[in-house]
Structure formats: structure tokens, C-alpha cells
Amino acid sequence: MMPGEHIIKRGSWLYGGSVRSPVVITRGSVFYGTGDHEDPPDVRDDREVETYSLWVESPPGSGEFPAGGGQFLALDEAVEHASKLLASPPRWE
């Protein structure tokens, strides 16, 4: 997870079809750009705006969330993406 982000939604999904593994959505205040000077400014530059990020615990049981599943401008987009990204749909608390 990125510094300054706060967990706002917790859930779990079945890793390998049998191991319950946590997934979280955090809220932050920066939408990170690509940093690539060839991209247009709206894609390249960081923007100060409310964002939601999807994070998956890795490896299961570690308590660590290094695996990012994307950054979104709306909470419902992050929830929807989790259902598409993960092998089994998450169950949210």
C-alpha cells in the first residue's frame, strides 16, 4: 500500500480456489501519472484528487499488501475491477 492511504473496504477471495486471502481498497489523495515525458500531461503528471486503490495480500497469510490491482477515481470502479481481476469474486465485509 502507498503511504498516506487509508483502508476503507476489506474483503477476501479464494487463492488457488481454496486459501482465503485478504483484499483491501484504500482511499488516497494522489492519482499517479506515468511519468513518461512522451505522454500528454493528463496521463503523465500526478494529480491531487481522491482515489481508490485495490491491494491484494501476497503471499496469503503474510499480512503484506504489495500487489496493486489498480487505481480508480470511484469506489465502485475498484470493487468492480476486483471481481474481474481475481480468480474468484471477493466477499466484502
C-alpha positions in Angstrom: 0.0 0.0 0.0 1.1 3.6 -0.6 1.9 5.9 2.3 -1.0 8.1 3.3 -3.7 5.8 2.1 -6.4 4.5 4.4 -8.2 1.2 4.2 -11.9 1.8 3.6 -13.0 -1.6 2.5 -11.9 -5.2 3.4 -12.7 -8.5 1.8 -11.3 -11.8 0.9 -11.1 -14.1 -2.1 -10.1 -17.7 -2.6 -6.5 -18.0 -3.7 -5.9 -21.2 -5.7 -9.6 -22.0 -5.2 -9.1 -22.9 -1.5 -7.0 -20.5 0.5 -8.9 -17.4 1.8 -6.7 -14.4 1.1 -7.4 -10.7 2.1 -8.0 -7.9 -0.4 -8.4 -4.3 0.6 -9.4 -1.0 -1.0 -7.7 2.2 0.2 -8.5 5.8 -0.3 -5.8 8.3 -1.1 -5.3 11.8 -2.4 -3.0 11.4 -5.4 -3.7 9.7 -8.8 -0.3 8.7 -10.0 0.7 9.5 -13.6 3.0 7.5 -15.8 5.9 10.0 -15.5 6.7 9.4 -19.2 7.6 12.6 -20.9 6.1 11.4 -24.2 2.6 11.0 -22.6 0.2 14.0 -22.6 0.2 15.9 -19.2 -3.1 14.5 -18.1 -1.6 11.0 -18.3 2.0 11.8 -17.4 1.6 14.0 -14.3 0.4 13.1 -10.8 -3.0 14.7 -9.9 -4.2 15.7 -6.4 -7.7 14.1 -6.4 -9.5 11.5 -4.2 -8.5 8.0 -5.4 -9.2 4.4 -4.6 -6.6 1.6 -4.9 -7.0 -2.1 -4.9 -4.4 -4.2 -2.9 -4.1 -8.0 -2.6 -2.2 -9.7 0.2 0.8 -11.6 -1.1 1.7 -14.3 -0.2 -1.5 -15.3 1.5 -1.2 -15.2 5.3 1.8 -12.7 5.2 -0.1 -9.6 6.3 1.7 -7.7 3.4 -0.1 -6.0 0.6 2.5 -5.3 -2.1 0.4 -6.4 -5.1 -1.6 -3.5 -6.5 -4.6 -4.1 -8.6 -5.1 -0.6 -10.0 -6.0 2.9 -9.1 -9.5 4.3 -9.6 -11.4 7.6 -9.3 -14.5 5.9 -7.8 -15.0 3.2 -5.1 -17.5 1.2 -7.2 -14.9 1.0 -10.1 -12.4 -0.5 -7.7 -14.9 -3.0 -6.4 -16.0 -4.0 -9.9 -12.3 -4.4 -11.0 -11.6 -6.7 -8.1 -14.3 -9.1 -9.4 -12.7 -9.1 -12.8 -9.0 -9.3 -11.6 -9.2 -12.0 -9.0 -9.8 -15.7 -9.8 -12.8 -15.7 -7.5 -15.1 -12.8 -6.7 -14.2 -11.2 -3.4 -16.6 -11.3 -0.4 -16.7 -7.8 1.1 -17.2 -7.2 4.8 
